[in-house]
């Protein structure tokens, strides 16, 4: 599926607000929604590891 394709969706059960945030990030970054979810998750995990260190 092409980047930014309107048929693409986040195939996870997440709150609508979180889904919207991921979709907006994907649009701004010019990447797929699934790639955006991975990027945002990785960043959140890095921040959590720093917080715990």
MOPAC internal coordinates of N, CA, C and O (Angstrom, degrees):
PM7 1SCF
backbone

  N    0.0000 0     0.00 0     0.00 0    0    0    0
  C    1.4450 1     0.00 0     0.00 0    1    0    0
  C    1.5300 1   108.28 1     0.00 0    2    1    0
  O    1.2310 1   120.34 1   -42.35 1    3    2    1
  N    1.2877 1   116.96 1   137.65 1    3    2    1
  C    1.4591 1   121.65 1  -176.73 1    5    3    2
  C    1.5201 1   111.36 1   -72.88 1    6    5    3
  O    1.2310 1   121.47 1   -27.67 1    7    6    5
  N    1.3289 1   114.79 1   152.33 1    7    6    5
  C    1.4514 1   120.12 1   176.66 1    9    7    6
  C    1.5145 1   110.39 1   -56.61 1   10    9    7
  O    1.2310 1   121.14 1   -41.75 1   11   10    9
  N    1.3229 1   115.42 1   138.25 1   11   10    9
  C    1.4478 1   120.37 1   176.11 1   13   11   10
  C    1.5186 1   114.25 1    73.09 1   14   13   11
  O    1.2310 1   120.16 1  -173.68 1   15   14   13
  N    1.3164 1   117.30 1     6.32 1   15   14   13
  C    1.4537 1   121.13 1   178.77 1   17   15   14
  C    1.5184 1   108.21 1   -62.99 1   18   17   15
  O    1.2310 1   120.16 1   -53.07 1   19   18   17
  N    1.3035 1   117.30 1   126.93 1   19   18   17
  C    1.4618 1   121.97 1  -176.49 1   21   19   18
  C    1.5263 1   112.26 1   -63.30 1   22   21   19
  O    1.2310 1   120.03 1   160.30 1   23   22   21
  N    1.3344 1   117.55 1   -19.70 1   23   22   21
  C    1.4682 1   119.75 1   179.45 1   25   23   22
  C    1.5207 1   111.70 1   -78.76 1   26   25   23
  O    1.2310 1   120.15 1   162.59 1   27   26   25
  N    1.3218 1   117.32 1   -17.41 1   27   26   25
  C    1.4550 1   120.19 1   179.78 1   29   27   26
  C    1.5214 1   109.07 1   -69.04 1   30   29   27
  O    1.2310 1   120.54 1   -38.71 1   31   30   29
  N    1.3137 1   116.58 1   141.29 1   31   30   29
  C    1.4596 1   119.30 1   177.57 1   33   31   30
  C    1.5168 1   109.55 1  -144.18 1   34   33   31
  O    1.2310 1   121.21 1   -19.29 1   35   34   33
  N    1.3027 1   115.29 1   160.71 1   35   34   33
  C    1.4517 1   121.85 1   177.30 1   37   35   34
  C    1.5201 1   107.44 1   -80.07 1   38   37   35
  O    1.2310 1   120.10 1   -67.22 1   39   38   37
  N    1.3159 1   117.42 1   112.78 1   39   38   37
  C    1.4580 1   121.53 1  -173.49 1   41   39   38
  C    1.5199 1   112.24 1   -89.38 1   42   41   39
  O    1.2310 1   120.73 1  -131.74 1   43   42   41
  N    1.2933 1   116.21 1    48.26 1   43   42   41
  C    1.4559 1   122.48 1   176.57 1   45   43   42
  C    1.5241 1   108.12 1  -130.30 1   46   45   43
  O    1.2310 1   121.27 1   -27.06 1   47   46   45
  N    1.3017 1   115.18 1   152.94 1   47   46   45
  C    1.4654 1   118.76 1   175.39 1   49   47   46
  C    1.5232 1   107.28 1   -86.12 1   50   49   47
  O    1.2310 1   121.30 1   -80.19 1   51   50   49
  N    1.2985 1   115.12 1    99.81 1   51   50   49
  C    1.4622 1   121.45 1  -179.44 1   53   51   50
  C    1.5216 1   108.32 1  -131.56 1   54   53   51
  O    1.2310 1   120.45 1   -22.53 1   55   54   53
  N    1.3206 1   116.74 1   157.47 1   55   54   53
  C    1.4615 1   119.40 1   177.06 1   57   55   54
  C    1.5352 1   109.95 1   -59.37 1   58   57   55
  O    1.2310 1   120.39 1   -33.59 1   59   58   57
  N    1.3260 1   116.87 1   146.41 1   59   58   57
  C    1.4638 1   120.94 1  -178.55 1   61   59   58
  C    1.5298 1   113.60 1   -54.27 1   62   61   59
  O    1.2310 1   119.97 1   143.38 1   63   62   61
  N    1.3228 1   117.66 1   -36.62 1   63   62   61
  C    1.4605 1   120.63 1  -179.54 1   65   63   62
  C    1.5315 1   111.26 1   -65.28 1   66   65   63
  O    1.2310 1   120.57 1   138.60 1   67   66   65
  N    1.3320 1   116.51 1   -41.40 1   67   66   65
  C    1.4634 1   120.33 1   178.63 1   69   67   66
  C    1.5327 1   110.27 1   -66.65 1   70   69   67
  O    1.2310 1   120.64 1   138.47 1   71   70   69
  N    1.3210 1   116.39 1   -41.53 1   71   70   69
  C    1.4614 1   120.72 1   177.81 1   73   71   70
  C    1.5289 1   110.23 1   -59.45 1   74   73   71
  O    1.2310 1   120.14 1   135.56 1   75   74   73
  N    1.3145 1   117.34 1   -44.44 1   75   74   73
  C    1.4631 1   122.04 1   179.21 1   77   75   74
  C    1.5209 1   110.52 1   -61.74 1   78   77   75
  O    1.2310 1   120.10 1   138.24 1   79   78   77
  N    1.3390 1   117.42 1   -41.76 1   79   78   77
  C    1.4672 1   120.93 1   179.51 1   81   79   78
  C    1.5282 1   110.93 1   -62.67 1   82   81   79
  O    1.2310 1   120.25 1   137.63 1   83   82   81
  N    1.3264 1   117.14 1   -42.37 1   83   82   81
  C    1.4632 1   120.70 1   179.14 1   85   83   82
  C    1.5212 1   110.07 1   -65.06 1   86   85   83
  O    1.2310 1   120.28 1   136.48 1   87   86   85
  N    1.3281 1   117.07 1   -43.52 1   87   86   85
  C    1.4595 1   120.65 1   179.53 1   89   87   86
  C    1.5275 1   111.44 1   -63.43 1   90   89   87
  O    1.2310 1   120.20 1   139.56 1   91   90   89
  N    1.3253 1   117.22 1   -40.44 1   91   90   89
  C    1.4700 1   120.73 1   178.44 1   93   91   90
  C    1.5287 1   110.73 1   -65.63 1   94   93   91
  O    1.2310 1   120.19 1   138.20 1   95   94   93
  N    1.3290 1   117.24 1   -41.80 1   95   94   93
  C    1.4614 1   120.68 1   178.13 1   97   95   94
  C    1.5251 1   109.97 1   -62.18 1   98   97   95
  O    1.2310 1   120.34 1   136.34 1   99   98   97
  N    1.3319 1   116.95 1   -43.66 1   99   98   97
  C    1.4637 1   121.32 1   179.10 1  101   99   98
  C    1.5201 1   110.61 1   -59.09 1  102  101   99
  O    1.2310 1   120.73 1   136.60 1  103  102  101
  N    1.3120 1   116.21 1   -43.40 1  103  102  101
  C    1.4640 1   120.34 1  -179.95 1  105  103  102
  C    1.5332 1   110.74 1   -64.09 1  106  105  103
  O    1.2310 1   120.29 1   133.12 1  107  106  105
  N    1.3310 1   117.04 1   -46.88 1  107  106  105
  C    1.4803 1   121.07 1  -179.41 1  109  107  106
  C    1.5229 1   111.41 1   -63.18 1  110  109  107
  O    1.2310 1   120.59 1   140.20 1  111  110  109
  N    1.3280 1   116.48 1   -39.80 1  111  110  109
  C    1.4634 1   120.87 1  -175.96 1  113  111  110
  C    1.5272 1   112.27 1   -83.81 1  114  113  111
  O    1.2310 1   120.15 1   166.86 1  115  114  113
  N    1.3233 1   117.31 1   -13.14 1  115  114  113
  C    1.4578 1   120.33 1  -179.10 1  117  115  114
  C    1.5187 1   113.11 1    70.78 1  118  117  115
  O    1.2310 1   121.00 1  -147.00 1  119  118  117
  N    1.3424 1   115.69 1    33.00 1  119  118  117
  C    1.4643 1   120.70 1  -179.52 1  121  119  118
  C    1.5239 1   108.84 1  -123.99 1  122  121  119
  O    1.2310 1   120.65 1    -9.80 1  123  122  121
  N    1.3134 1   116.37 1   170.20 1  123  122  121
  C    1.4601 1   120.14 1   179.80 1  125  123  122
  C    1.5314 1   109.93 1   -69.38 1  126  125  123
  O    1.2310 1   121.56 1   -20.07 1  127  126  125
  N    1.3039 1   114.63 1   159.93 1  127  126  125
  C    1.4671 1   120.15 1   179.20 1  129  127  126
  C    1.5208 1   110.26 1   -63.26 1  130  129  127
  O    1.2310 1   120.10 1   137.82 1  131  130  129
  N    1.3264 1   117.42 1   -42.18 1  131  130  129
  C    1.4638 1   119.68 1  -179.95 1  133  131  130
  C    1.5235 1   111.06 1   -66.07 1  134  133  131
  O    1.2310 1   120.07 1   141.70 1  135  134  133
  N    1.3341 1   117.48 1   -38.30 1  135  134  133
  C    1.4621 1   120.23 1   176.77 1  137  135  134
  C    1.5271 1   109.85 1   -64.80 1  138  137  135
  O    1.2310 1   120.56 1   139.27 1  139  138  137
  N    1.3159 1   116.54 1   -40.73 1  139  138  137
  C    1.4708 1   120.43 1   179.04 1  141  139  138
  C    1.5296 1   110.56 1   -61.98 1  142  141  139
  O    1.2310 1   120.41 1   138.54 1  143  142  141
  N    1.3188 1   116.82 1   -41.46 1  143  142  141
  C    1.4659 1   120.17 1   178.62 1  145  143  142
  C    1.5246 1   110.12 1   -61.24 1  146  145  143
  O    1.2310 1   120.22 1   139.04 1  147  146  145
  N    1.3276 1   117.19 1   -40.96 1  147  146  145
  C    1.4677 1   121.05 1   179.20 1  149  147  146
  C    1.5209 1   111.13 1   -65.89 1  150  149  147
  O    1.2310 1   120.21 1   136.72 1  151  150  149
  N    1.3186 1   117.20 1   -43.28 1  151  150  149
  C    1.4720 1   121.70 1   179.79 1  153  151  150
  C    1.5235 1   109.52 1   -61.90 1  154  153  151
  O    1.2310 1   120.38 1   131.86 1  155  154  153
  N    1.3228 1   116.88 1   -48.14 1  155  154  153
  C    1.4645 1   120.29 1  -177.89 1  157  155  154
  C    1.5261 1   111.77 1   -66.36 1  158  157  155
  O    1.2310 1   120.10 1   142.45 1  159  158  157
  N    1.3168 1   117.41 1   -37.55 1  159  158  157
  C    1.4642 1   121.02 1   177.28 1  161  159  158
  C    1.5250 1   110.57 1   -65.27 1  162  161  159
  O    1.2310 1   120.36 1   136.14 1  163  162  161
  N    1.3239 1   116.91 1   -43.86 1  163  162  161
  C    1.4697 1   120.64 1   179.03 1  165  163  162
  C    1.5206 1   110.82 1   -60.99 1  166  165  163
  O    1.2310 1   120.56 1   137.25 1  167  166  165
  N    1.3222 1   116.54 1   -42.75 1  167  166  165
  C    1.4687 1   120.27 1   179.07 1  169  167  166
  C    1.5353 1   110.67 1   -64.03 1  170  169  167
  O    1.2310 1   120.38 1   137.44 1  171  170  169
  N    1.3153 1   116.87 1   -42.56 1  171  170  169
  C    1.4632 1   120.51 1   179.09 1  173  171  170
  C    1.5317 1   110.73 1   -63.23 1  174  173  171
  O    1.2310 1   120.13 1   140.22 1  175  174  173
  N    1.3235 1   117.35 1   -39.78 1  175  174  173
  C    1.4656 1   120.43 1   178.27 1  177  175  174
  C    1.5283 1   111.36 1   -66.13 1  178  177  175
  O    1.2310 1   120.22 1   140.04 1  179  178  177
  N    1.3395 1   117.19 1   -39.96 1  179  178  177
  C    1.4770 1   120.19 1   176.66 1  181  179  178
  C    1.5230 1   110.74 1   -61.43 1  182  181  179
  O    1.2310 1   120.38 1   135.67 1  183  182  181
  N    1.3289 1   116.88 1   -44.33 1  183  182  181
  C    1.4608 1   120.50 1   179.56 1  185  183  182
  C    1.5323 1   111.26 1   -63.77 1  186  185  183
  O    1.2310 1   120.58 1   139.97 1  187  186  185
  N    1.3229 1   116.49 1   -40.03 1  187  186  185
  C    1.4694 1   120.38 1   179.49 1  189  187  186
  C    1.5235 1   110.85 1   -65.44 1  190  189  187
  O    1.2310 1   120.39 1   139.45 1  191  190  189
  N    1.3343 1   116.86 1   -40.55 1  191  190  189
  C    1.4704 1   119.84 1   178.08 1  193  191  190
  C    1.5198 1   110.52 1   -63.53 1  194  193  191
  O    1.2310 1   120.41 1   137.01 1  195  194  193
  N    1.3280 1   116.82 1   -42.99 1  195  194  193
  C    1.4812 1   120.09 1   176.90 1  197  195  194
  C    1.5120 1   111.83 1   -61.52 1  198  197  195
  O    1.2310 1   120.99 1   138.70 1  199  198  197
  N    1.3113 1   115.72 1   -41.30 1  199  198  197
  C    1.4697 1   120.25 1  -179.01 1  201  199  198
  C    1.5303 1   110.73 1   -63.09 1  202  201  199
  O    1.2310 1   120.67 1   142.30 1  203  202  201
  N    1.3242 1   116.32 1   -37.70 1  203  202  201
  C    1.4601 1   120.39 1  -178.53 1  205  203  202
  C    1.5296 1   113.34 1   -79.79 1  206  205  203
  O    1.2310 1   120.47 1   161.22 1  207  206  205
  N    1.3128 1   116.71 1   -18.78 1  207  206  205
  C    1.4761 1   120.36 1  -177.17 1  209  207  206
  C    1.5171 1   111.95 1   -75.05 1  210  209  207
  O    1.2310 1   120.10 1   180.00 1  211  210  209

